[in-house]
Amino acid sequence: MIAVIQRVSESSVLISGEKKSAIGRGLTILLGIEEEDGMEDIQWLARKILNLRIFDDPQGVMNESVMDQQGELLVISQFTLHASTRKGNRPSYIRAARPEVAIPLYEKFIGELEEISGRKIQSGEFGADMKVSLVNDGPVTIIIDTKEKK
């Protein structure tokens, strides 16, 4: 799994012109899923994201997590994170999981975040044409690939 985590002051998702989800201060997470991903990746990534110390403490030092800040989370599926541009100019998405594999993993990831955090997690809609708006706070953007956790 690859996650692009952005610290935001606000973020929202529109589908067919209607607001599907919106959050205030917190994290917007773009999530790419591979065929080989499983529960170990989900559990590790969920814990890592919830505990990332990328919010300022009272002294202005990035020393607090989204949990410490009582921040919100928005998760959006994005298969293009697995694009390969090694050959030619048209990206290949062969590493991205097919929907029958990716959808259950996407839903389990959201469920894992909810279980650990005790909060409702906002989300996009898998496979939909989404318009994502966000105000990146900082800017702070972190990329995590579960294949690099060892």
MOKALIN-V586732 format. One line per field, one symbol per residue. ss: DSSP state (a for helix, b for strand, c for the rest). psi: psi as a letter, one per 30 degrees, with the letter a starting at -180 (. if undefined). burial: + if it has 24 or more other ideal C-beta (glycine too) atoms within 12 Angstrom, else -. A space follows every 10 residues. Layout:
ss=???
psi=???
burial=???
//
This chain:
ss=cbbbbbbbbb bbbbbccbbb bbbccbbbbb bbcbccccaa aaaaaaaaaa acccbbcccc cbbbcccccc cbbbbbbcaa aacbcccccc cbcccbccaa aaaaaaaaaa aaaaaaaccc cbbccccccb bbbbbbbbbb bbbbbaaacc
psi=kkkjkkklfl klkkkhfkje lklbkbkkjk kkkleflaee eeeeeeeeef fkigkkafgg kjglleeefh llkkkkkjff fgkkgekafj kkgffkklef eeeeeeeeee eeeeeefglk kllakkfljk jkkljkjdkj kkkkjffgf.
burial=++++++++++ +++------+ +++-++++++ ++++--+--- ++++++-+++ -+-++----- ----+++-+- +++++++++- ++-------- ----+++--- -+--++-+++ -++--++--- ++++++---+ -+-+--+--+ -+-+++----
//
